[in-house]
Amino acid sequence: MSASAHPLPPAAALAPAAPARRGRKREFWLLRLMPPALYLAFLAYMFIGVMPMVDVSATSSGDGSATERIAVLAMTGLALIEIVRHRRVVLPLLLRSLPVWLVLGWFCASVSWAAFPDIALRRVSVMVFICLIALAIAAGIGPLRRVLGLMMAILVVVIAADLAVTVLNPGFAFTEIGVRGYHQQKNVAGLAAMVAVIAGTGWTLVNRRMPRVLSGLAFIAAAFLFLVLTKSKTSMMLAILGAGMLPALLVLRRLGPAAALGLGLLGAASVGVTYLAVTGFGGDFLGMLTPGNDASFTGRTQIWDFAAAEIARRPWTGYGFGSFWDVGDANDPLLRAPPGSWLATLKIGQRAEVLINEAHNGYLDLQLQGGSPALILTLLAQGLTILALAAKMFARRTARPDAVAAATLLVLAVVVLVHNATESSFWMRGQILANLTILISLLAFRREPDGPAPAVAKRVSP
């Protein structure tokens, strides 16, 4: 036969087949463990704390313990290593998450005009460390399904420990106003249980195998049982709202973003019409939303009036980050409470039973600390966070487990907005939802890690 009948194959065909994907250089095993270890440590710091089952005096400075400061500094050291290791991811993330850093920058600037600059500097430094830790976690932790899975691992420990302490050490766990488990206060326990219910619902929806679904349902029941024992009304309401929102969001994901937008606008219009109808007949719309139709929100309205009067004194700058509450007995703002208010009857320095160190409204506390700019920048950051998570959830390239995890974080971001109507969590030092909100925002603004490469079919010669 002639050579032309059987041409020689090209040189590339004779060479050994190149791998479809070049393997990355192997990292030292300890470095590979650092991102999940840092994330788990941060979650443990938020939900467990460094001093479980320890009473905190009502007259404490609000700056935390030496142990807590050491823990934050240790996590910050690990975070800086992670930031350097993932600098190619961190630099674009810094630009995309600019709204978060604008809020932090404004609070850092507030030290210059703070009523108590030394206190403001000390407390804003902790928030800088928290943001660096969250940045390192967002850059290195991996896909959102892992974020949710590791969060569930910690929350299982939290709820199990809370129930165990409630049964084995009732003298500590039970208080006159509700069960606190191993936490320092029953509302803190309620927040942890609320997040557990919402995260547990998301984790259950991720799984399709019946044993895992049943275990998820059992965890949700245990978390909600403990939540009821805490008697935290706000957390109970938000846990039910959040758990109900998740399956609805997944249905909307199947319908598509256009249908979701239309239904969202319809829901907002329904709320607006209901508000106008109730108030038009002299009803109290907000009071209807509280258990027992409590129009005073358990005495919060007097705190809100007092906070509004204090904001009017410094509407554009506020008093500086962390420079309004917990500034010492001699400077306690409640010394300026109007006569006749129940706030004026509290004994400063002896408030072991009743401790007022927040406005019980996150939007007012933002203005107390940083004026109107702090409120505007925080709402901008939170709104963009919700939009970014919605984009991840609706994206076609997002795998279902990651979409459910994005929906879970989205629900938590929405819950924070509602929570701050009666409690304070936005950028409040040492607060569970404050730290979690910063982490969620940085996770929302990041570019999602690439999934596994599709399999490459081998060419078979005839």
N, C-alpha and C positions, 0 to 999 in steps of 0.2 A: 504494500500500500504506500501511497505517496504520503510525504510528510504533511501535505496540505489537508489530507483527509482526517488526520489526527493531530491537530495543532497542540503544541506543548502548552500546558496551563501556565498562567502568569506566575511570576516569582512569588507574589503575595500568597497564592494558593498553596505553594509548597512549604511556606513557613508555618511554624506551629501557630495554632489559633491563639490570638491574644485574648486575655480575659475580658469579659464584657465590661467589667468595672474594676478599676485599679483599687486595691485595698489601701485604706489609709494607713499611715504609719502607726504601728501599735503604741499605745500610750501605757505608761506605768499604771498598774492596776489601781494604785491609790488615787491617782489623778482621775481615773474614770469614776471612782466612787465619790469624789468630792461634790459634784452637783447634787445628786440625791441626798447625800449626807447633810449638806448645807440646807437644803429645802426641808428635810425632816427636822433638823435642829430649829429652824425658824418656826415651823408649825408647832413644835413642842414648846418653844418660847411663848408663842401666842396663846395656845390652848391649855397648856399645863402650867407654864410659869416656872420660875426658879425656886419659889418657896410655896409649894402646895401645903394646904392645911395649916396655914399660919395666919393668925389674926393681924390685921393692919390697923394701927391706931387711926382714929378719925382726925387726929391732929398732926399727922405726918406731913412732910413737906411736899409730897407728890412727886418727888424725883426718883423714887424707887430705891432699891437697896444696892449695896456695894456688889453683891453677888450678881444682881441683874446687870449692872454696868459692865462687869467682867464678861458676862455671857455675850452682851451686845458687841463688845470690843473683839472678843474671840471670833464671833461670826463675821464681823467686819474684816478681820484679817484674812479669813478664808475667802471672803467675797472679793477682796482686792486681787488675790491670786487668780480667782476665776475670771475676773474682769480682764486681766492681762492675757490669760490663756485664750479667751474668746473675744479678743479686741476687735476682730473683723466683724463680729456680730454686734458687739456693744456699740460701736461708733454709729452705725445706721440706726440702731434702736434709740440712742440718745436723741437723734434728730426727730424720729417719728413720735417719741414720747415727750416732746417739748412742752405740752401743756402741764404735765406733772412737774417738770423741773421749773416752770414758771411759778407755780404755786410755792414750791420749796424756796425758790430764789426770793420771792416776796417776803416769806416768813423770815428768811435769813436777813434780809434788809431791815426787817422790823426791829431787829436788835438795836439799831441806831436810834430809834425813837421810843423804845420800850419804856414802860413805867419802871421796870426793874431789869436793867440791861444784863446784869450778871445771871439772873434766873433765866431770862430769855435765851442768852447764849448757851447756857448749859442744856436747856431743853430742846432748842432747835438743833443742837449738835447731835442729839440722839436721833432726831428725825432724819438728819443727813445720813447717819449710819444705817438706819432702817432702809432708806431709799437705795443705798449702795448694795445692801444685802439683797433686796428685791431685784435690783438690776442684774446682779450676778446670777440669781436663780433663773430669771426669765431668759437670760442668754444661754444657759447651759443645761437646763433641766430636760429638754427634749419635747416630744409631742404633748398636746393637752391631755390626752388620755392618761399619760403618766402623771401629770399634775393632779388629776382627780383621783387616780388610784392611790398615790402616796398620801394624799390628804385623807382619804378614807382609812388608811392604815393607822394614822395618828388618831383620828376621831373614834375609831373602834376602841382604842386604848383609853381615850378620854371618857367615853360613856361607860365603859366597863368599870373604870376606876371610880367614877362618880357614884354609880349604883352600889359598888362595893363599900365605899366610905359611908354612904347613906345607911346601909344595913349594919355595918360593923362598928361605926363610930357615930351614932345618931346625935351624941352630945355636941359634936362639932358641926355635923351636916345640917341639923335642923335649927332654924332661927324662927323668930316670931313672925317674920314676913315671908318665909318660904325656905325651901331646901336649897343649900348652896353646894352640896357635895364636898369636894376637896378645895373648892375655889374660895377666894377671899370674900365674895359677896354674891348674893343670889342672882342679881341681874347679870353678872359675869357668867355664872353657870347657865343662865337662860340663853345668853348669846351663843355660847359654845354648843348648847343643845340645838338651837335654831339652825346654826350652820350645819350641824350633823344631820338634821332631818333633810335639809335641802341637798346637801352633798350625797347623802345616802339615796335619795330619790334619783339623782342623776346617775349614780353608779349602778343602781338597779336597772335603770332604763338602758344602760350601755350593754348589759349582759342579756343573753337570750337563752342560756342554759338554765333549766328549771332549778337545779340545786343552788346556783348563785342568785337567782331571782328570789328564791325563798329566804336565803340568808340575808339578802338585802332588805327584804320586807321585815324580817325579824329585827334587824338593826334599826330600821326606821321606827318600829313600834317601841323598842327599848329607849331610843333617843327621845321620842315624843312623850313617853311615860315620865322620863326624868324632867323634861321640859314642863310638864304639867305640875310636877312636884315643886318646881322652882317658883310657881305662881307669877312668872314674868309675863304679864298680859301682852305687852307689845311683841315680845319674841314669839309667843304662841300664835298670835294673829299673823305675823310675818312668815312663820314656818308653814302655816297652812296655805297662805298666799303663794309662797315660793314653790312648795311642792305641787300645787295645782297649776302653776304657770308652766312648769317644765314639759309635761306631756302636750300642753297646748302649743308651746313653741315648736315641738317636733312635728306636730300636725301642720303648722304653718310652714315649716321647712319643706314639707312634701308639696304644699300648695304653691310655694314660690314667694319671692319677696313682694311682688305686686299685690297678691292677695293679702299677704301679711300687713302691708302698709294700709290697704283699704280697711281691713278689719280693725287695725289699730286706731285709725281715724274715727271709725264708727264707734268704737268703745269710748274714745275720748269725748266724742260728741254726746254719747249717752250719759256719761258722768256729768258733763256740763249742763245738760238739760235737767238731770235730776237735782243738781245743786240749785239751779234757778227755781225749780218747782218747790223745793223744800224751803228755801230762804224766802221765796215769794209769799208763802203762807205763814211766815214768822217762825219757821222751824230752825233748829240748830243742826246744820249738815255735819259739821265736825263732831259734835256731840253724839250724833247717831253712830259714828264709826268707833266709838269707844265703848268698852264693856260697861253695862249699867247706865248708858247714856250720860256719862260723867262730863258735863260741859266744862268743868274746871280742870279736866285732865289730871285728877288727883293733886290739885293744888298747883299745877304747873303754870297756870295763867298769871299768878302773882310773880313767879320767877321770870316769866317772859316780859311782863310789864317792867320789872326792875332792870332786866338786861337791855330792853329797848331804850330806857332812859339813860343807861350808861353808854350805849352805842351813840346816842345823840351828842354826847360830849366829845367823841372822837370818831366821827362817821367815816372818815377816809383813811385813817391810819390804824385805828384800834389802839389797844394798849400794849401791843407787842406779843410775839408768840409765847404762850405760857405765862404771861405776866398779868393775868386778871385773877384767876382762881389759884388757890394753894400758894399764896404768897406770904404766909405767916399770919399769926393772930393779930399782930398790930396793924397789918395792912389789909385785913380781910375785907373784901368789897361789901359784905353784908352789914358792915358797920354803917354803911350809907343807906341801908334799907329804910323806906319811909315808915314813920310811926303808924301803928295800926295793922301793918302787914305781919303775917305770921313769920316772915323771914326775920323781922326785927326782934322776935321773941326768942330766937335761937341763942343759946349761950356759946359765944365764941370761945374756942379752946376746950369746950366740954361737950362736943357734939358727937359722942360715941354712937348714939342712937340714930341721929339724923345728920348726914354729911352732905352739904350742898357745895360741890366743887365743879359744877357745870350748869349751863343754862337749861338743860334738858331739851335743847333744840340746837341741832348742829349748825343750822344756818345763822342763828344768833351768835353762837360761839365763834364761828368763823369771823364775823364782823367784830366781835369783842377783841379778837386776837390780831386781825389784820385789816379791819375796815371793809368797805364795799369792794375794793379790788380783790381781796382774798375770797370773798363770796363769789364774785364773777368768774375768777380764774378756776376755782374749784368746780363750779357747776359746768364750766366749759370742758374741763378735763374729764369729768364724770360722764357728760353727754357724749363726748367723742369716744370714750371707752365703750359705752353701750353700743354705739354705731359700729365700732371696730369689731366687737364680739359678734354682733349681728351679721356683719359681712363674712366673718369666718364660718358662722353657722350655716349661712345660706350658700356659701361657695360650693360649686359642684365638685371641685377637686378635694374638698374636705371629706375624709372618711367618716363613716357614721359614728364610731367611738369618739373621734375628735370633735365632731359636730355636737354630740350630746354634752361633752365636757365644756365646749364653748357656750352652749345654752345654759349649763349650770352656773358658770361664771357670770354670764349675762344676768341671770336671775338674782344672783348675789349682789351684783352692781345695782340693779333696780331696787332690791330690798334695802340697800343702804340709803338710797334716796328717801324712801318712806320712813325708815328707822329714824332718820335725823329730824323728822317732824316732831317727835316727842322725846328723843334721846340725842346725845351728842357723840358722834363717832368720826366725823370728818377731821382728820389731822389732829386727833386728840392723843397725846402721848400715852403709851401703855395700853391703849384700847384695842381689843381684838379686831374689830371691824376697821379701825383706822389702818392698821398694818396690812390687813388682808386686802383692803381697797387699793392701797398703793401697789401691792403685788399683782392684783388683777389688772390694773391699768397697764402695767408694764408688759404683762402677758398678752394683753389685747393689742398693744401697739407693735409688737414684734412681728417679724416675718416668720411664718411657721417653718420648722425644719422640714427638709425634703423627706418623703417617705421612702420605703425600699424601692430600689430600681426595678423596673419591670424585667421579667425574664426575657433573655435574648435567645431566640430559636437558633439552633445549630443548622448550618447549611449542609445538607446531605447530597452528595454527588449521585447522579443517576447511574 
